[in-house]
Amino acid sequence: MDFELNDIQKMVQETARNFAENEIAPYVEEDELNHYYRREILSKMGDLGLLGWNIPEEYGGNGMGWMEGVLALYEISKVHTSWRLSISGNCWGPAMTINQFGTEDQKQRFIPKLVSGEYIGSFAMTEANSGSDVASMKCFAEDKGDHYIINGSKMWISGGHVSDVGLLYVLTEKGKGAKGLSCFVIDYNNTPGVEKIPITTKFGMYCAPTSELVFENSIVPKENLLGTIGQGFSICMWQLNNTRMGCATGAASLSAAALEGAVNYANERLQFGQPIGKFQLIQQQITEMKLEDEAAKYLVYHAAWLKDHGLPNQQATSMAKLYGCKAAVNAANLAMKIYGSYGYSTEYPCARWLRDAKQFETLEGTSNIHTGIIASIELGYQPNR
């Protein structure tokens, strides 16, 4: 495989880099301090086509694939990790999943507004007592003929309380485990009985809204069922294999941001009459960061290449996500050491890098889950989808 970028990919990379530097970077510190979600950034991303990866042009997509999407997300997330969730929340989550499993009416109703940024998207799986064990969810949709009544709650939902449209995974047949799950497309602006509760007690990702969603006799039209009854688990796994690329890319780009910051600081900070980068132990830390950063990036490229070529990629996606987590956390930690006391100050970005890096170990499959996926495929216990 050849990872040399073509002219279109270079243009995508430059467009995303310029957007991040001009539209996101000026507000990072202010928004972090105020835990503020800047809604207009999503609209601007939509205007530039940065939410339309892997989506057909007839539904507003940009006609480009995984590699282009990864390149764009990398540049955006490198400036501010919180904004990587927009591509997963709008594009690789709801829009792409509706395009794969939805009716033509669902595609026409929801996809164009998700990829344009008019709608904020989300997807809701996790519950207070149902995380890695997806099939144990309790949120229940009861069939009432021409509609469903949904009762239950979801926790730790990215974008939940600001969301206009989202995928909701629920139980529709009790006692059937994974085979009893189904998926609905929820129009949150026109669905009664939904309480959206912001979660404000987070360690990091301050500018990415996180929520609890409570459904109390919420009425959802039957035409909002995505796929068929009982297909929810397979839809969920298919979707996660896509949105996990957002985690993998975000982790790799955070690793790169920490490395770049550490290199710059090591060349600026003087001790004993020379830059601290001249000292061998600092060089050892920079080398460790560089090795892990390059490995994380190329694991992401490899997974994207496999996806673009329609080849089995579940193991590669989990490898990119798992290793990216390790690279990001280690890079953030080493950067804080290299910055010394200033690394512990919020005046510099080290604390933000470390806070934001830790979330990658949990989101969309914990590191333990991805370790299991990689090993099970390698041992032949499950197929590589």
Number of C-alpha atoms within 10 A of each C-alpha: 6 7 10 8 13 8 9 11 17 15 14 21 22 15 15 24 21 15 20 23 16 11 16 18 16 12 15 16 16 11 15 18 12 10 16 15 18 14 11 12 17 22 20 17 21 24 15 16 20 28 31 32 26 21 24 16 13 12 21 20 24 18 14 19 18 21 23 22 26 24 23 28 29 26 27 27 25 25 20 26 26 21 24 24 25 25 28 27 27 30 30 29 27 26 34 26 23 25 19 16 16 20 16 10 10 18 19 16 12 22 28 21 20 30 33 25 27 16 21 23 33 29 26 23 23 23 22 12 13 16 19 17 13 20 20 17 23 20 22 21 26 16 14 12 8 9 17 22 17 23 20 19 23 25 21 20 21 24 25 28 21 20 23 19 26 26 25 22 27 30 29 23 18 12 9 12 15 20 18 18 30 26 28 25 23 23 18 20 10 12 13 14 16 21 15 19 15 18 16 12 8 10 12 20 22 22 19 20 22 23 22 22 21 19 21 15 16 18 21 24 17 14 14 19 23 25 18 14 16 20 17 26 21 15 21 22 13 16 20 20 20 22 22 24 26 28 30 28 31 34 37 33 29 30 32 25 26 27 25 16 19 27 19 12 17 22 13 13 14 13 11 6 7 13 14 21 23 13 12 10 12 18 15 12 19 21 13 16 25 18 11 21 27 15 17 29 24 14 22 30 22 21 26 26 19 18 19 16 12 9 12 14 21 25 22 22 29 27 23 29 33 26 24 31 29 21 29 33 24 22 31 31 19 23 30 24 17 24 20 11 9 15 21 14 14 12 10 15 20 27 20 21 25 23 17 23 28 20 19 23 23 15 16 22 21 18 20 12 16 22 16 13 22 19 13 15 15 13 10 9 10 12 13 16 11
